[in-house]
């Protein structure tokens, strides 16, 4: 997981305006020092939230995903890990089924 969160760490550097906005929205007296501080310092949560949002780039996509139960509120490390594990499992499963189908087609044509 460290390799994945390193990219998140680089993304969050030099985002002072965004961090200030988050702090202002929460009405904080002191400004967050970094984006991951907003998530309790848990980079896995930050990564999962950013990834989920990237997979639903438009608000209408998120609304549909929420209605379908595919968009979740990630608040704990366990939820983040569960979300990431499900996402990996689904995508790997799809890739393996596609490869299996390709092998079956090749075997049938022999």
N, C-alpha and C positions, 0 to 999 in steps of 0.2 A: 504494500500500500504506500510505502514511503516514496517510491518512484512516481506514483500518480500524484501524490500531494505536493511533490516538488514543483510540478507544473503549476499547480494552484498557487503555491507560494510565490512563484515568479509573477503570475497574473496579478496577485494582490499588491505587489510592490508599486509604489508611486500612484496609489489611488486615493490620495488624501481627500479630494473633494467628495468622492463616493463615501468614504468612511465618515466624513463630517456630516453628510446628508443622513446617513443611517443614525448617527448620534442625535441629530436634530429631530428626526422623525420619532425617536423614542423619548425625546425631551430630556436627554442626559445633560447633566451639568458639565461633565468632563467628556471630551471627545474620545471615541475608541482610537486606539493606537494602530490597529490593523483590522482588516475585514474578518479574519478568523477569530478575533476577539469577540465579534458579534455572535459567533457560534460557540462561545465558551472556550475558544482556543482549539476546538476539535476540527482539524483539517479534513477528516473523513466526512464530517457532516457538510462542511463547506463544499468539498468536491462533489458529493452526492447531489446537493442542492443545485450547484452550477450545472452539473451534467443533466439533471432532470429538466432544468430550464432550457438548456441548449436543445434538448430533444423536443421541446414544445416552444418554439421561438415566438409564436404569435399568441396573443391573449386568447384568441378564439380556439387555438390548439389546446391551451391549458384548460379552458372552460369545458371543452369536449372531453378531455382526459379526466378531469375531475368528475364529470357526470358518469363516465365509464369506470371510475374507481382506479384508473391507471396513474393518476397524479396524487401523490401522497404528501402529507406534511411531515418533513423529516426534522425531528427535534432531538434525537438521541443517536449515539454512536451505533447502537444496536439496529435502529431503524435505517441508518445510512448503510450499514453493512448488509442488512437484509435487502434493501433496494438494489444495491450494487450486485449482490449475489444473484438475485432474480433476473436482473438485466443481463448479466453474463450468461446465466443458465439458458435464458430464452434465446439469446443471439447465438451461442454455441450450438444449442439444439437445432436451430434453424439451419446453421451452416452444415452440421453433421447430416441432417436429413437431406439437404441439397446434394451433398457429396454421395450419400447412399443412393439417392435416385440416379445420379450420374453413373455410378458403378453398375446399378441394375440395368440401366439402358445400354451400357457398353457390353455387359454380359449377354443381354438378350440379342444384341446385334451380332454376336459371335455365333 
